[in-house]
Amino acid sequence: QVQLVESGGGLVQPGGSLRVSCVASGSIFSINTMGWFRQAPGKERELVATISSRGTPHYYIDSVKGRFTISRDNAKNTVALQMNSLKPEDTAAYYCNNVPPLPSWGQGTQVFVSS
């Protein structure tokens, strides 16, 4: 069973940057497309970005294009999301998961963008 542990969230002012990371257990990590998802209060969880097993970013939701960058390190079973020029509407809990997502989710990491 894959376990996902996200970290790196916090409070940041608009225009600031954060880097969230995820460590995934399980030997199948390196062969899977991975993604970052987010869920804002009162909204459904949405897919933010995906990256292929070889490290090629495949998808960014329109609202983060040019500001967010997804990356991965298969040797360390980690996937990261660098978030720049953050906006209040980026406030959400951020989760990583396989794409399509596995039933089990990590606890997420909370990102607050506020002045």
N, C-alpha and C positions, 0 to 999 in steps of 0.2 A: 504494500500500500504506500502510495506517495504521500509524503508530508511536506507541507509548504509553510515556510516561516518568513513573514515579511517584516521589514524594519526600515527605519530612516525617516519616518514621517515627523511632522512637527508643525509649529506655527511660524509662518513667514509672511512678510509684508508683500503687498502687490508689487510685481516686478522682480521679486527675489527668485532664488533657485533652491531646489532640494533634489536630492538623489535618494530614491527608494530602492531597496534591494530585496531579493528573495532567494532563500536557499531551499532547494528541493532535494529530498532524499529519494533514493531509488535509482537503479542503474539504467532505467529507460529514459532518463532526462535528456541525454545527448541526442536521442533520435526523434524527439518530439518538437513540434512547433509550440512555442510558449507565448503567453500574452500577459499583458497587464490590463486589469479591469478596475473600474471604480464605481462606487455607489454613494451618491449624495443623499442627504436626509430627504426622505419622502419621494425618492426617485428609484427607478429600477437600475440594477447593475448594468453597466455598459462596457463594451470592449474599447480599450483606449489604443492599444498598439500590439502588434504581433511580430515575432521574429522566428525565422526558420531554424531548423536544427543546426544549420551551418553558420548561423549568425547574420543572415541577411534580413533586415527589417522589411516586412511585407505590407504592413497596414498601419496607418494612424488615423484616428478619427479626425474629421476636418477641424474641429475646434482646437486641436493641439499641434497641428502640422506646423513645422518650423520652430516650435518651442520645445517639444519633447523628443528625446532620443532613447530608443530601447537598445539594449546590448545584452550579451550573455557570455559566460565563461563556462564552457562545458567541463573543463578540468576541475572546476570548483562547484559545479552544479548550481550556478547562480545566474540570475537574470536581474537586470537593473533598469531603472527608468530615470534618466536625467531630465529634470523639469526646470526649464528656464522661463523667464518672463511670466511668472505665475500670476493668475488672475483670481479674484474671489470665486468665480464660478468653477475653479479647479478644486475647490474645497470638497473633500470626499474621503471615504475610506478606500484605500488602494489595495488590490489583491493581485497576486500572480496565480496563474493556473495554466494547465495544458490548453491547447486550442484544438478541437472543442474542449470545453472545461470538463474535468473530472468531477464526480459528485462531491468529493471532499474538498473543502476550502480551508485556507489558513485563517488566522485571526485578523489579518489585514493590518495596515498601518495608516493612521489617520493624518491627513494633511489639511491644515487650516491656513487659508490665505486671507489675511485681514490686516488692516492698518490699526 
